[in-house]
Amino acid sequence: MSDIKQVESLYQHSYISFIATLFAAILVYWLFKSVADINVLTTWLIVFVIITVIRIFISWRFLNIEHKNSDLWLIAFLVMSMISGTLWGLTGILFIEKGTLPLLDSVLYHGMLLLFIAALITGSIVTYSASKIVYLSFSVPAVVPQCLLLISEGDKYHSLLGGIVLIYACVMFVFSVYIHKIFAENIKIEARNELLGFALKKNGIKLD
């Protein structure tokens, strides 16, 4: 069973994450117009916009109606987060076809993609660390396919780039676990304060 406070935190802070990822997607579209197949690039962006709109609608619904089944809402957030991460994870495969760019240009464009993704998984720590599995559902599909693709290229430049970002992602996960622990402790403190306040009110005790 998921904690309702945990789920509420995910949805309350989600809009910042949605706007950031959408802004990044538009920048990627602009940067890769001269490199990627424009039809593939446009389709990717349209799908990303649709997913973002759906995520905003789900968040709006959660924040404006009563909700008893927190597990269902957590699963909804988890699935949409995974789809968003997967879309980012596919960018290196979809936008940069193997062998179409010179070595250094390929490293440069892959590096730009990974720079965007690294920034997103770093920024999402604050939003998604309320749930460790939600953070993983976004960061793993966003980072791992890209890094494995680069490592599999075989040359030292692609492999080094993929390896460094993969290590960076692991470090970010460690940070997310630490932040999750802090968040969980804050929830416990808030719950104790609520119980204490209820007990004091029940006994007619007021604190100035």
C-alpha positions as CSV (number, residue, x, y, z in Angstrom):
1,M,0.0,0.0,0.0
2,S,1.3,3.5,-0.9
3,D,1.1,6.4,1.5
4,I,-1.4,9.0,0.5
5,K,1.1,11.8,1.6
6,Q,3.6,10.3,-0.7
7,V,1.3,10.3,-3.7
8,E,0.1,13.8,-2.9
9,S,3.6,15.1,-2.9
10,L,4.2,13.6,-6.4
11,Y,1.2,15.2,-7.9
12,Q,1.5,18.6,-6.1
13,H,5.0,19.2,-7.4
14,S,4.5,17.5,-10.8
15,Y,3.7,20.6,-12.9
16,I,7.2,22.0,-12.6
17,S,8.6,18.7,-13.9
18,F,6.1,18.5,-16.8
19,I,6.9,22.1,-17.9
20,A,10.7,21.4,-17.7
21,T,10.5,18.2,-19.8
22,L,8.3,19.8,-22.4
23,F,10.6,22.8,-22.7
24,A,13.5,20.5,-23.1
25,A,11.7,18.5,-25.7
26,I,11.0,21.7,-27.8
27,L,14.7,22.6,-27.5
28,V,15.8,19.2,-28.7
29,Y,13.4,19.4,-31.6
30,W,14.9,22.8,-32.6
31,L,18.5,21.5,-32.2
32,F,18.1,18.3,-34.2
33,K,16.0,19.6,-37.1
34,S,19.1,19.6,-39.3
35,V,20.3,16.1,-38.2
36,A,17.2,13.9,-37.6
37,D,14.5,12.8,-40.0
38,I,12.0,15.6,-39.7
39,N,9.0,13.2,-39.8
40,V,10.4,11.1,-37.0
41,L,11.4,14.2,-35.0
42,T,7.9,15.8,-35.4
43,T,6.1,12.6,-34.5
44,W,8.3,12.2,-31.4
45,L,7.5,15.8,-30.3
46,I,3.7,15.4,-31.0
47,V,3.6,12.2,-28.9
48,F,5.6,13.9,-26.1
49,V,3.1,16.9,-26.1
50,I,0.2,14.5,-25.9
51,I,1.7,12.6,-23.0
52,T,2.4,15.8,-21.2
53,V,-1.2,17.0,-21.7
54,I,-2.4,13.7,-20.3
55,R,-0.1,13.9,-17.3
56,I,-1.3,17.5,-16.6
57,F,-4.9,16.4,-16.8
58,I,-4.3,13.4,-14.5
59,S,-2.6,15.7,-12.0
60,W,-5.4,18.2,-12.2
61,R,-8.0,15.5,-11.5
62,F,-6.0,14.2,-8.6
63,L,-5.7,17.6,-7.0
64,N,-9.4,18.5,-7.5
65,I,-11.3,15.4,-6.5
66,E,-11.4,13.2,-3.4
67,H,-9.3,10.1,-3.7
68,K,-9.3,7.0,-1.5
69,N,-7.3,4.5,-3.6
70,S,-3.8,6.0,-3.5
71,D,-2.3,2.9,-5.1
72,L,-4.3,3.5,-8.3
73,W,-3.1,7.1,-8.6
74,L,0.5,6.0,-7.9
75,I,0.3,3.4,-10.7
76,A,-1.0,6.1,-13.1
77,F,1.8,8.4,-12.2
78,L,4.3,5.6,-12.5
79,V,3.1,4.5,-16.0
80,M,3.1,8.0,-17.4
81,S,6.5,8.7,-15.9
82,M,7.9,5.5,-17.5
83,I,6.5,6.5,-20.9
84,S,8.1,9.9,-20.6
85,G,11.4,8.4,-19.7
86,T,11.2,5.9,-22.6
87,L,10.6,8.7,-25.1
88,W,13.8,10.3,-23.9
89,G,15.6,7.0,-23.9
90,L,14.8,6.5,-27.6
91,T,16.0,9.9,-28.8
92,G,19.6,8.7,-29.5
93,I,18.3,5.8,-31.5
94,L,15.6,7.7,-33.4
95,F,17.4,11.0,-34.1
96,I,20.9,9.9,-34.8
97,E,21.1,7.0,-37.2
98,K,24.3,4.9,-36.9
99,G,26.9,5.8,-39.5
100,T,25.1,9.0,-40.8
101,L,27.4,11.4,-39.0
102,P,31.2,11.8,-38.7
103,L,32.6,10.4,-35.4
104,L,33.0,13.8,-33.6
105,D,29.7,15.1,-34.8
106,S,28.0,11.9,-33.6
107,V,29.7,12.3,-30.2
108,L,28.7,16.0,-30.0
109,Y,25.0,15.3,-30.8
110,H,24.8,12.3,-28.5
111,G,26.5,14.4,-25.8
112,M,23.8,17.2,-26.2
113,L,21.0,14.6,-25.8
114,L,22.6,13.2,-22.7
115,L,23.2,16.7,-21.3
116,F,19.4,17.3,-21.6
117,I,18.6,13.9,-20.0
118,A,21.2,14.3,-17.2
119,A,19.7,17.7,-16.4
120,L,16.1,16.2,-16.3
121,I,17.0,13.3,-14.1
122,T,18.8,15.7,-11.7
123,G,15.9,18.1,-11.6
124,S,13.3,15.3,-11.1
125,I,15.0,14.2,-7.9
126,V,13.1,16.8,-5.9
127,T,9.7,15.9,-7.6
128,Y,10.0,12.1,-7.9
129,S,12.0,11.1,-4.9
130,A,8.8,10.9,-2.8
131,S,8.7,7.4,-4.4
132,K,12.0,5.6,-5.2
133,I,10.2,3.5,-7.9
134,V,8.8,6.5,-9.6
135,Y,12.2,8.1,-9.9
136,L,13.6,4.9,-11.3
137,S,10.6,4.6,-13.7
138,F,11.7,7.9,-15.3
139,S,15.5,7.8,-15.0
140,V,16.3,4.2,-16.0
141,P,14.5,4.2,-19.4
142,A,15.7,7.7,-20.1
143,V,19.4,7.0,-19.4
144,V,20.2,3.3,-19.8
145,P,19.2,2.7,-23.5
146,Q,21.2,5.8,-24.5
147,C,24.3,4.8,-22.5
148,L,24.2,1.2,-23.6
149,L,23.9,2.3,-27.2
150,L,26.9,4.5,-26.9
151,I,29.0,1.9,-25.2
152,S,28.1,-0.6,-27.9
153,E,29.5,1.7,-30.6
154,G,32.9,0.4,-29.6
155,D,35.0,3.5,-30.1
156,K,36.5,5.1,-27.0
157,Y,34.7,8.5,-27.4
158,H,31.1,7.1,-27.5
159,S,32.0,4.5,-24.9
160,L,33.5,7.0,-22.5
161,L,30.5,9.3,-22.9
162,G,28.0,6.5,-22.3
163,G,30.0,5.2,-19.3
164,I,30.4,8.6,-17.6
165,V,26.7,9.4,-17.9
166,L,25.7,5.9,-16.6
167,I,27.9,6.4,-13.6
168,Y,26.4,9.9,-13.1
169,A,22.9,8.3,-13.2
170,C,23.9,5.8,-10.5
171,V,25.1,8.7,-8.3
172,M,21.8,10.5,-8.8
173,F,19.9,7.4,-7.7
174,V,21.9,7.3,-4.5
175,F,21.0,10.9,-3.9
176,S,17.4,10.2,-4.6
177,V,17.4,7.4,-2.0
178,Y,18.8,9.8,0.6
179,I,16.2,12.5,-0.3
180,H,13.4,9.8,-0.1
181,K,14.5,9.0,3.4
182,I,14.3,12.6,4.4
183,F,10.9,12.9,2.9
184,A,9.7,9.7,4.7
185,E,11.0,11.1,8.0
186,N,9.2,14.4,7.5
187,I,5.9,12.5,6.8
188,K,6.3,10.6,10.1
189,I,7.0,13.9,12.0
190,E,3.9,15.5,10.4
191,A,1.8,12.5,11.3
192,R,3.0,12.6,14.9
193,N,2.3,16.4,15.1
194,E,-1.2,15.9,13.8
195,L,-1.9,13.2,16.4
196,L,-0.5,15.4,19.1
197,G,-2.6,18.3,18.0
198,F,-5.7,16.1,17.9
199,A,-5.0,14.8,21.4
200,L,-4.4,18.3,22.8
201,K,-7.6,19.6,21.1
202,K,-9.6,16.7,22.5
203,N,-8.5,17.4,26.0
204,G,-9.1,21.1,25.7
205,I,-5.5,22.2,25.8
206,K,-4.4,25.1,23.7
207,L,-0.9,26.0,22.8
208,D,0.0,29.7,22.1
